[in-house]
Amino acid sequence: MKKITGAQIRAARSLVRQSAAELAERANVGIATVRRAEVKDGEIGATAANADAIRRALESAGVEFISENGGGAGVRLAKSVGE
């Protein structure tokens, strides 16, 4: 799985209006882990397990991660079924 960036996490949380504390709880990681991950714009320094947990928590909230494709990595709200 492609690594996520701190900028993607910040943007994803904003899209789903989730606080760092809420994300930490949903990902079952410490709030300090979320805050450290968000500091860098590039790839986060969290363990693979914590990065995956953060990613899964945001995806379950409706975020879709967009990989680097020449235009830069990003996030967007996933299209709901029936749209």
TORPA-4810 file (N, C-alpha, C, O; in nm, 3 decimals):
<nodes>
NODE_1_0.085_-0.118_0.000_0.000_0.000_0.000_0.089_0.125_0.000_0.188_0.130_0.073_M
NODE_2_0.055_0.222_-0.079_0.131_0.345_-0.091_0.125_0.423_0.039_0.020_0.431_0.103_K
NODE_3_0.238_0.481_0.078_0.243_0.560_0.201_0.162_0.689_0.184_0.153_0.745_0.075_K
NODE_4_0.105_0.733_0.295_0.030_0.859_0.294_0.118_0.970_0.352_0.216_0.943_0.420_I
NODE_5_0.082_1.092_0.323_0.159_1.206_0.369_0.085_1.280_0.481_-0.036_1.265_0.499_T
NODE_6_0.161_1.359_0.554_0.100_1.442_0.658_-0.001_1.539_0.600_-0.106_1.563_0.660_G
NODE_7_0.030_1.594_0.484_-0.063_1.687_0.419_-0.193_1.617_0.382_-0.301_1.676_0.394_A
NODE_8_-0.185_1.492_0.339_-0.306_1.417_0.307_-0.391_1.393_0.432_-0.514_1.403_0.427_Q
NODE_9_-0.326_1.363_0.543_-0.400_1.340_0.667_-0.471_1.468_0.710_-0.589_1.465_0.745_I
NODE_10_-0.399_1.579_0.708_-0.461_1.708_0.746_-0.579_1.741_0.657_-0.685_1.781_0.706_R
NODE_11_-0.562_1.723_0.527_-0.669_1.753_0.433_-0.787_1.657_0.451_-0.903_1.699_0.446_A
NODE_12_-0.758_1.531_0.474_-0.863_1.431_0.491_-0.945_1.461_0.616_-1.068_1.453_0.614_A
NODE_13_-0.877_1.494_0.725_-0.950_1.528_0.847_-1.040_1.649_0.826_-1.152_1.654_0.876_R
NODE_14_-0.991_1.744_0.751_-1.071_1.863_0.722_-1.195_1.828_0.640_-1.303_1.880_0.667_S
NODE_15_-1.179_1.741_0.542_-1.292_1.702_0.457_-1.404_1.638_0.536_-1.522_1.661_0.509_L
NODE_16_-1.367_1.557_0.634_-1.469_1.484_0.711_-1.496_1.549_0.847_-1.565_1.493_0.931_V
NODE_17_-1.439_1.668_0.865_-1.459_1.746_0.989_-1.434_1.663_1.114_-1.518_1.652_1.202_R
NODE_18_-1.315_1.606_1.117_-1.275_1.521_1.229_-1.158_1.586_1.302_-1.063_1.633_1.238_Q
NODE_19_-1.163_1.590_1.433_-1.050_1.642_1.510_-0.940_1.538_1.516_-0.961_1.420_1.486_S
NODE_20_-0.821_1.583_1.555_-0.710_1.488_1.571_-0.744_1.385_1.678_-0.709_1.268_1.664_A
NODE_21_-0.812_1.428_1.783_-0.850_1.335_1.890_-0.949_1.230_1.839_-0.939_1.113_1.874_A
NODE_22_-1.045_1.273_1.757_-1.142_1.178_1.700_-1.073_1.078_1.610_-1.102_0.958_1.615_E
NODE_23_-0.982_1.126_1.526_-0.909_1.036_1.437_-0.827_0.937_1.518_-0.826_0.817_1.488_L
NODE_24_-0.759_0.985_1.621_-0.678_0.897_1.705_-0.763_0.788_1.767_-0.724_0.671_1.770_A
NODE_25_-0.881_0.825_1.816_-0.970_0.727_1.877_-1.018_0.625_1.775_-1.018_0.505_1.802_E
NODE_26_-1.058_0.672_1.657_-1.110_0.581_1.554_-1.002_0.491_1.497_-1.029_0.378_1.455_R
NODE_27_-0.878_0.542_1.495_-0.767_0.462_1.443_-0.701_0.377_1.552_-0.615_0.294_1.524_A
NODE_28_-0.743_0.400_1.676_-0.686_0.329_1.790_-0.536_0.353_1.803_-0.458_0.261_1.828_N
NODE_29_-0.498_0.481_1.785_-0.359_0.523_1.804_-0.362_0.643_1.898_-0.468_0.700_1.923_V
NODE_30_-0.248_0.682_1.949_-0.240_0.797_2.037_-0.255_0.928_1.960_-0.221_0.936_1.842_G
NODE_31_-0.306_1.028_2.028_-0.321_1.158_1.962_-0.185_1.214_1.923_-0.173_1.283_1.822_I
NODE_32_-0.081_1.184_2.001_0.054_1.229_1.967_0.099_1.167_1.835_0.170_1.231_1.758_A
NODE_33_0.057_1.044_1.808_0.091_0.978_1.681_0.029_1.053_1.564_0.094_1.074_1.462_T
NODE_34_-0.097_1.092_1.579_-0.166_1.168_1.473_-0.097_1.303_1.453_-0.069_1.342_1.340_V
NODE_35_-0.071_1.372_1.562_-0.008_1.506_1.552_0.131_1.498_1.489_0.165_1.582_1.406_R
NODE_36_0.211_1.399_1.527_0.344_1.382_1.466_0.332_1.351_1.317_0.411_1.400_1.237_R
NODE_37_0.235_1.270_1.281_0.217_1.232_1.140_0.179_1.353_1.057_0.220_1.363_0.941_A
NODE_38_0.102_1.444_1.113_0.054_1.560_1.038_0.157_1.671_1.021_0.140_1.758_0.936_E
NODE_39_0.262_1.669_1.101_0.360_1.777_1.098_0.431_1.788_0.963_0.451_1.898_0.912_V
NODE_40_0.467_1.674_0.907_0.540_1.674_0.780_0.443_1.680_0.662_0.335_1.622_0.666_K
NODE_41_0.484_1.749_0.557_0.404_1.747_0.435_0.429_1.618_0.357_0.341_1.572_0.285_D
NODE_42_0.548_1.561_0.373_0.584_1.438_0.301_0.537_1.314_0.374_0.449_1.319_0.460_G
NODE_43_0.599_1.200_0.337_0.562_1.072_0.396_0.577_1.078_0.548_0.672_1.135_0.599_E
NODE_44_0.482_1.019_0.617_0.483_1.023_0.763_0.583_0.923_0.818_0.615_0.823_0.753_I
NODE_45_0.630_0.949_0.938_0.729_0.863_1.001_0.669_0.761_1.095_0.742_0.699_1.173_G
NODE_46_0.539_0.743_1.091_0.473_0.646_1.180_0.506_0.504_1.137_0.549_0.479_1.024_A
NODE_47_0.486_0.411_1.229_0.504_0.271_1.193_0.403_0.235_1.084_0.302_0.302_1.066_T
NODE_48_0.432_0.130_1.013_0.340_0.086_0.906_0.203_0.054_0.963_0.101_0.085_0.901_A
NODE_49_0.199_-0.008_1.080_0.070_-0.043_1.142_-0.010_0.082_1.177_-0.130_0.087_1.153_A
NODE_50_0.056_0.184_1.233_-0.015_0.307_1.269_-0.059_0.384_1.146_-0.170_0.438_1.143_N
NODE_51_0.026_0.389_1.044_-0.011_0.458_0.920_-0.131_0.390_0.856_-0.222_0.457_0.807_A
NODE_52_-0.131_0.258_0.855_-0.245_0.183_0.798_-0.372_0.206_0.879_-0.480_0.219_0.823_D
NODE_53_-0.358_0.212_1.011_-0.475_0.235_1.097_-0.535_0.374_1.072_-0.657_0.389_1.066_A
NODE_54_-0.449_0.473_1.057_-0.495_0.610_1.029_-0.564_0.613_0.894_-0.672_0.670_0.879_I
NODE_55_-0.501_0.551_0.796_-0.558_0.548_0.661_-0.696_0.480_0.660_-0.791_0.532_0.602_R
NODE_56_-0.705_0.364_0.724_-0.833_0.291_0.728_-0.941_0.371_0.799_-1.057_0.371_0.757_R
NODE_57_-0.904_0.438_0.907_-1.003_0.519_0.981_-1.057_0.632_0.894_-1.177_0.660_0.895_A
NODE_58_-0.970_0.696_0.820_-1.014_0.805_0.732_-1.094_0.751_0.613_-1.192_0.813_0.572_L
NODE_59_-1.052_0.638_0.559_-1.128_0.579_0.448_-1.267_0.537_0.494_-1.364_0.552_0.420_E
NODE_60_-1.278_0.484_0.616_-1.410_0.444_0.665_-1.499_0.566_0.692_-1.621_0.553_0.699_S
NODE_61_-1.437_0.683_0.706_-1.513_0.807_0.724_-1.553_0.867_0.590_-1.625_0.968_0.586_A
NODE_62_-1.507_0.807_0.479_-1.549_0.853_0.347_-1.442_0.920_0.263_-1.472_0.981_0.160_G
NODE_63_-1.316_0.910_0.305_-1.205_0.972_0.233_-1.145_0.873_0.135_-1.132_0.754_0.164_V
NODE_64_-1.109_0.923_0.018_-1.037_0.843_-0.081_-0.900_0.907_-0.100_-0.891_1.027_-0.128_E
NODE_65_-0.795_0.829_-0.085_-0.659_0.879_-0.104_-0.621_0.869_-0.251_-0.644_0.766_-0.315_F
NODE_66_-0.564_0.975_-0.303_-0.523_0.981_-0.444_-0.371_0.978_-0.445_-0.306_1.062_-0.384_I
NODE_67_-0.315_0.880_-0.515_-0.169_0.867_-0.517_-0.105_0.969_-0.611_-0.172_1.031_-0.693_S
NODE_68_0.024_0.984_-0.596_0.104_1.074_-0.681_0.090_1.026_-0.825_0.117_0.910_-0.856_E
NODE_69_0.049_1.115_-0.913_0.032_1.077_-1.053_0.077_1.188_-1.146_0.025_1.206_-1.256_N
NODE_70_0.176_1.262_-1.098_0.224_1.375_-1.177_0.160_1.505_-1.134_0.217_1.612_-1.156_G
NODE_71_0.043_1.497_-1.073_-0.026_1.617_-1.026_-0.017_1.632_-0.876_-0.066_1.730_-0.821_G
NODE_72_0.045_1.537_-0.810_0.059_1.542_-0.666_-0.041_1.453_-0.596_-0.153_1.432_-0.644_G
NODE_73_0.000_1.401_-0.482_-0.088_1.317_-0.400_-0.196_1.404_-0.340_-0.176_1.524_-0.319_A
NODE_74_-0.311_1.344_-0.311_-0.419_1.422_-0.254_-0.525_1.333_-0.191_-0.505_1.213_-0.173_G
NODE_75_-0.638_1.395_-0.159_-0.753_1.325_-0.102_-0.879_1.385_-0.161_-0.881_1.498_-0.209_V
NODE_76_-0.984_1.307_-0.154_-1.116_1.356_-0.194_-1.220_1.272_-0.121_-1.189_1.165_-0.069_R
NODE_77_-1.341_1.321_-0.119_-1.450_1.242_-0.063_-1.484_1.134_-0.161_-1.495_1.159_-0.281_L
NODE_78_-1.500_1.014_-0.112_-1.536_0.902_-0.199_-1.680_0.923_-0.247_-1.766_0.974_-0.175_A
NODE_79_-1.703_0.882_-0.368_-1.838_0.893_-0.425_-1.929_0.792_-0.356_-1.896_0.674_-0.345_K
NODE_80_-2.041_0.840_-0.311_-2.138_0.751_-0.246_-2.208_0.663_-0.347_-2.220_0.699_-0.464_S
NODE_81_-2.252_0.549_-0.303_-2.328_0.458_-0.390_-2.453_0.530_-0.438_-2.523_0.592_-0.358_V
NODE_82_-2.480_0.523_-0.565_-2.600_0.585_-0.622_-2.577_0.726_-0.675_-2.669_0.787_-0.730_G
NODE_83_-2.456_0.778_-0.660_-2.429_0.913_-0.712_-2.386_0.907_-0.855_-2.359_1.011_-0.916_E
</nodes>
